[in-house]
Amino acid sequence: MRQPPRLFPAARAVYLQGARDVPLYNIESGWLFSYQLLADGRRQILQFLLPGDLAGLEMDGSAGMTHGLDTLTDSVLCSIPREGFQRLCDSCPVVANHMQWIRARDMALLSEHAVSLGRRTARESMANLFMELAVRSVRSVQLISGTSLRMPLTQPIIADALGLTSIHVNRVLSDLRKSRIMELKNKMLTILDMEQLTRLANSPEGFLELWGPKAQA
């Protein structure tokens, strides 16, 4: 059902907020983010999308997308026509049940982001975001101190995800590095103290396991 893979270069729009008749997108490689723009141009990043994720699942696209989707890195996506996908879900309960599980997982992810925006401190929010992205990128909760992995985020991108200014993001990153908790350098994340990072992130029990091997199986 998927269309042939298509390469989207970094820093490009896959679809814009308000676009109609947008297909689903299966992400084969790359990092992307969904966002909403306010009338004055301010941007709130809603979610980061990684390989294996589906983009646009929460909307049918007929009334216009409530969000846009941009690439962070060079990305390979396969489009999936919505009508054919809906027929597949209607005729195959296993697929329909799996899509329901993915929607529930995405809702848990958005709930975590809402808590960070509303109640966590900047330090806690950043720790929570990097823990989430680290687990999702390697599909494992078995991270240890000294782990380094690619994290293609800039300070303005982090600021738009957490509702902070770039200056504030810079200060918090510096504080986390000086505290020997984590370091983001040259778009690589290094976990310096996994125990402290986990405690600071304070994710709900079982949340990160949603992207672990058991959940994927």
N, C-alpha and C positions, 0 to 999 in steps of 0.2 A: 504493500500500500504506500510505502514511503516513496517520495520522489528522489531522483538522483542527488547525491550530496552536493552542496554548494558552499564555496568558500566566501566568508564575509571577512574582509580585512579588519584590523583593530580600529577602534574609535569610529565605527560606522553604525548607522541605524539599521536594524532589521525591520522594524515597523515603528511608526510614530503613534503617539497618543491620539486617539480619535480615528485611527485608520479603520476601515471597514473590510469585511470579507478576508480577514487574515487567517491563514491556515495555522494548524499546530506546528511546532518545530521541535524535532528531536535533536538534542545537542550531542554531536559525536566527539567534538574536541573544542577546546577553548573556554574562555570565561566571558560571561555576559552579565548584564544587570537590567532589571526592570525598574522603572521610575515613573513618578508623576511630576508634571510641571505646573506651577502656579502661574497666574496671569502675568505676574511681573518677572517671570523667568527663574524664580527660585525652584530648586529641584530637590525632591526627596527620593532617594534610592530605596526601593521596597524590598528587593531580594537579589541576591547574586545567584546566577545559574551556572552550573558546572556540567561536565560531560556526564551523560546519562539522564539529565533532567529533561522535562517537557516544558516548553514555553507556550503560554497562551491557553493553558488547560482550563483556567477558571472562567473564561469568557467564551461566548459563542461567536463573537466578532460581528454579528449582524447590526448591532446598535452602535458600533464604534468602540474601539479598545479604550479602557479607562487608564491605560498606562502605555508607555513606550518601551522598547527593548533595544539596547545598544550593546555592541561588543566591547570588551575590555582588551582582548587579545585577538589575533587571527583565530577565526572559529569556523568549524565545518558543521553545517546544519542540514538536516533533511526535513523538508516540509511534508506535512501529512494532511490531505484534504479532510475537512471536518465531516462532510457527509459520509464519506467512506468509513471514517473512524467511528462515527456514531452507529453505522450499520454493523460494524464489527462488534461494538460493545453490546448492541441489542441482541446479536446472535450468539455471542460467546460470554456466558456468565463469568468465566474465570477472568477474562480481560476486564469486564465491567467491575468486578470486585477489586481487581488490582488498581484500577483507576480511582476507585473510591478511596482506597488506602493511600494512594499518592496525594489525593486532594486533602485528606485528613492530615497527612504529614506536612504538607505545605501550609495548612492552617496553623499547625503547631509552631512552624517556623515563623510565620507572621506574628503570632502571639508573643513569641520570644522577643521579636524586634520591637513590638509595642511596649513591652515591659522595659526594655532598654531605653527607649525614647522617653518614657514617662517616669520611671522610678530609679533605674540604676544610675550610679555616678558615671562620669565620663570614663574613669579608670575601669570600673566594672563593665561598662558597655563595650569598651574596646577589647577587654579580655574575653568577654562572652562571644563577640563577633569572630575573633581570631580562633578561638577554640572550635566554634561551629564550622568555620571554613576549613580548618586543618583536618577535622574529622571527615567532613564531606569530600575533601579533595583526595584523601587516601582511602576512604571507605573503611576506616578502622578507628576504634576508640583506644587502641593500644599504643598511644603516643608516650614517649619518654623524654626526659630531660636530655638536651643535646640534639633532638630531632630538628632537621632543617628541611624546608620544603618551599616550593615556589608559591608566592603570594603576590600576584601582579596588581597590587593596589597602590594608588597614589594618595597623598594626604588630602587633596580635594575630594577624591572619591570616598574616602573614609569619612570625611566631614559630612558629605551629603547623605551617607548611610546612617550616621549617628546623630544628625541634627546639631553638629558642632561647627566651629570655625576651623579653618586650616591651621591657624596659629595655636588653637587649643589642642588640636590633634597632635601637632608637633611637640607640645609640652608634655602631653600624656605619654607619647611614645618614648620621649627622652626619660621620663620618670620610670617607665616600665623597664627600660634598658638599664638605668642606673640601679634599680632595685633587683637586677639580675633575675627578672621574671621572663621576659621575652625581648627579642630585638627584630626590627624590620629594617633591612638594609639591602639596597639594590634589588628590591622586589623579591627578597627571600626572607621568610620568617624562620627564626631560630628560637625554639623553646628552651630557655635557660633553666627554668625550674617548673617542672610540670605540676608539682603539688601546689605551689603557690598560684599558678595560672588557673588550675581547676577550682581552687577555693575562691579566687577573685571572680571568675566567670559565673559561678553559682548557678549553673544550669539545672533545671528541674530533673529529678531522678528519671532515668529512662529516655530523656530527650535525645542525647547524642547517639544512643543505641539505634535510633531510627535510621541511621546511615551506616550501621555496622554490618558485618558479613551475615549475621542471622537475619536481619531485616531484608537484605538484598536477596537472600535465598527464598 
